[in-house]
């Protein structure tokens, strides 16, 4: 999970670079940069959804209702935000002024989402993993330990 989080953070860096480029782009450059942003955003969102699903599963296994509730709130927010961003990409406004206004809204939302994930969600995911590792290690040791035979020897 640590590798997943680090990869997602690197993706955030790439997304921020593209957002900056889009913000400074001319009307002619913006559509091409938006395609690049889309091409980075889509696989990033899929990877993030997989991370959230993995954390939900560990929370359920650990019966950690508090973390499960928090991650589900973040996951719902992620779903709403990513659907809105995908809607923006699917319906790129042909009017350059409206496109720029709509893009500013999308950019602000994406930056806010990434900041929240880096400050709250990713640490929560890593904390959940660190709680699960001793239990997983114990389970592995138990499964790999020699089986005792009934009868007491």
C-alpha positions in Angstrom: 0.0 0.0 0.0 2.9 2.3 0.6 3.9 2.0 -3.0 0.4 2.7 -4.1 0.3 5.9 -2.1 3.7 7.0 -3.3 2.6 6.4 -6.9 -0.6 8.4 -6.4 1.4 11.3 -4.9 3.6 11.3 -7.9 0.5 11.3 -10.1 -0.7 14.3 -8.1 2.6 16.1 -9.0 2.0 15.4 -12.7 -1.6 16.5 -12.5 -0.6 19.8 -10.8 2.0 20.4 -13.6 -0.6 19.9 -16.2 -3.2 22.0 -14.3 -0.6 24.9 -14.2 0.1 24.4 -17.9 -3.6 24.5 -18.7 -4.1 27.7 -16.6 -1.4 29.5 -18.6 -2.3 28.1 -22.0 -3.6 30.0 -24.9 -7.0 29.2 -26.4 -5.3 27.2 -29.1 -3.1 25.2 -26.6 -5.8 24.5 -24.0 -7.7 21.6 -25.8 -4.5 19.6 -26.4 -3.4 20.1 -22.8 -6.8 19.1 -21.6 -6.4 15.8 -23.5 -3.1 15.2 -21.8 -4.7 16.0 -18.4 -7.5 13.6 -19.2 -5.0 10.8 -20.1 -3.2 11.2 -16.8 -6.4 11.7 -14.8 -8.3 8.6 -15.9 -5.8 5.9 -14.9 -5.0 7.9 -11.7 -8.6 7.8 -10.7 -8.8 4.0 -11.3 -5.7 3.4 -9.2 -7.2 5.6 -6.5 -10.5 3.7 -6.5 -8.5 0.5 -6.1 -6.7 1.9 -3.1 -9.9 3.0 -1.5 -11.4 -0.4 -2.1 -8.4 -2.1 -0.6 -8.6 0.1 2.5 -12.4 -0.6 2.8 -11.7 -4.3 2.7 -9.0 -4.1 5.5 -11.3 -2.0 7.6 -14.1 -4.5 7.2 -11.7 -7.4 8.1 -10.5 -5.4 11.1 -14.0 -4.4 12.1 -12.8 -0.8 12.2 -16.0 1.1 11.8 -14.6 4.5 12.4 -11.9 4.3 9.7 -14.5 2.6 7.4 -16.9 5.4 7.8 -14.2 8.0 7.1 -12.9 6.3 4.1 -16.4 5.8 2.7 -17.0 9.5 3.1 -13.8 10.3 1.2 -14.7 7.6 -1.4 -18.1 9.1 -2.0 -16.5 12.6 -2.4 -13.9 11.1 -4.8 -16.7 9.5 -6.9 -18.7 12.7 -7.1 -15.7 14.8 -8.0 -14.2 12.4 -10.5 -17.6 12.1 -12.3 -17.8 15.8 -12.5 -14.3 16.1 -13.9 -15.0 13.3 -16.4 -18.2 15.1 -17.5 -16.1 18.2 -18.1 -13.7 16.2 -20.3 -16.5 14.5 -22.2 -18.2 17.9 -23.0 -15.4 20.3 -23.7 -17.0 23.7 -24.4 -16.2 25.0 -27.8 -16.3 28.6 -26.6 -12.8 29.5 -25.3 -14.0 31.9 -22.6 -16.6 29.5 -21.2 -14.1 26.6 -21.5 -11.6 28.6 -19.4 -14.2 29.5 -16.8 -15.3 25.9 -16.5 -11.7 24.7 -16.4 -11.0 27.0 -13.4 -13.8 25.4 -11.5 -12.5 21.9 -12.4 -8.9 22.9 -11.5 -9.9 24.3 -8.1 -11.9 21.1 -7.4 -9.1 18.8 -8.4 -6.5 20.7 -6.4 -8.8 20.6 -3.3 -9.3 16.9 -3.7 -5.6 16.2 -4.1 -4.8 18.3 -1.0 -7.4 16.5 1.0 -6.1 13.1 0.0 -2.5 14.0 0.8 -3.3 15.5 4.1 -6.1 13.2 5.3 -6.8 10.1 3.1 -3.3 8.8 2.4 -2.2 9.0 6.0 -5.4 7.2 7.0 -4.7 4.5 4.4 -1.1 4.1 5.7 -2.2 4.0 9.3 -4.8 1.4 8.5 -2.1 -0.7 6.7 0.2 -0.4 9.7 -2.5 -1.7 12.0 -3.2 -4.6 9.8 0.4 -5.8 9.2 0.8 -7.4 12.7 -2.5 -9.2 12.3 -1.6 -10.3 8.7 1.8 -11.5 9.9 0.2 -13.5 12.7 -2.2 -15.0 10.3 0.6 -16.0 7.9 2.6 -17.5 10.7 -0.4 -19.4 12.0 -1.2 -20.7 8.5 2.4 -21.7 7.8 3.0 -23.2 11.3 3.0 -27.0 11.5 -0.5 -28.3 12.3 -0.8 -30.1 15.6 -2.5 -33.5 15.4 -5.4 -34.3 17.6 -4.4 -36.6 20.4 -1.8 -34.5 22.1 1.6 -35.4 20.8 
